[in-house]
Amino acid sequence: MKITISTASITTQVTKEIRNEIVKGEYEPGKKLSESALSKHYGVSRTPVREALKQLEREGLVEISPRVGTRVTKPTEKELNELFTVKASLEGLAAGLLAANQEVSKIDAIEEAVNQMEKAVETKDHDLFVKSNKDFHEVILEGADNSKLSYLLELLLNQMPYQRYVYLSIEVPNRLEQSFLEHKKVLAALRKGNPKEAEEMMRAHVEASGKQLKEGIAQKLIKG
């Protein structure tokens, strides 16, 4: 029986592929994306590529300008400063709330994420580290059990391709190992049930991530 793949399915697949390339840094900030080149690369017509780029524009990953074309979003230094300043405050609060709540199942899940990070550091597996980092931060937010906080942080992260920033930041020498140690400190504070320490450790981690991103690869992000 012959199976026909709908245009919608092709568009979804192409969107996923381009998104992954941007998030992992294969398509760098400021890089121009040609519909014809992308359609040839993925072996599809221009229509699903055009629709994919429109979706990625809504996600903040690309910018489409009339008569100029499409480029991968290139944030300003001010935007990066604002992102990490607010993220540090919100995630610090989330860690403090979880430490106070002491929801054991969530803290166990966080420990598992940290264990996976350690494995990623040993094997230099950046994909595993990014996934484990995502799990770590998501579980902390879930454990904070505050819907308003979750809403605000999700709104913030949806404005910028944060996962791409994680990939870029861990390329900085020694950042992978340092980030792992910072996550371990947050976990230790959560295990102790110390809200103040958990908040401080989380804020320190997010601020360090932002600092490494700006200092190590700011030129790549801002000037292309």
Secondary structure, 3 states (H helix, E strand, C coil): CCCCCCHHHHHHHHHHHHHHHHHCCCCCCCCEECHHHHHHHHCCCHHHHHHHHHHHHHCCCEEEECCCEEEECCCCHHHHHHHHHHHHHHHHHHHHHHHHHCCHHHHHHHHHHHHHHHHHHHHCCHHHHHHHHHHHHHHHHHHHCCHHHHHHHHHHHCCCCHHHHHHHHCCCCCHHHHHHHHHHHHHHHHHHCCHHHHHHHHHHHHHHHHHHHHHHHHHHHHCC
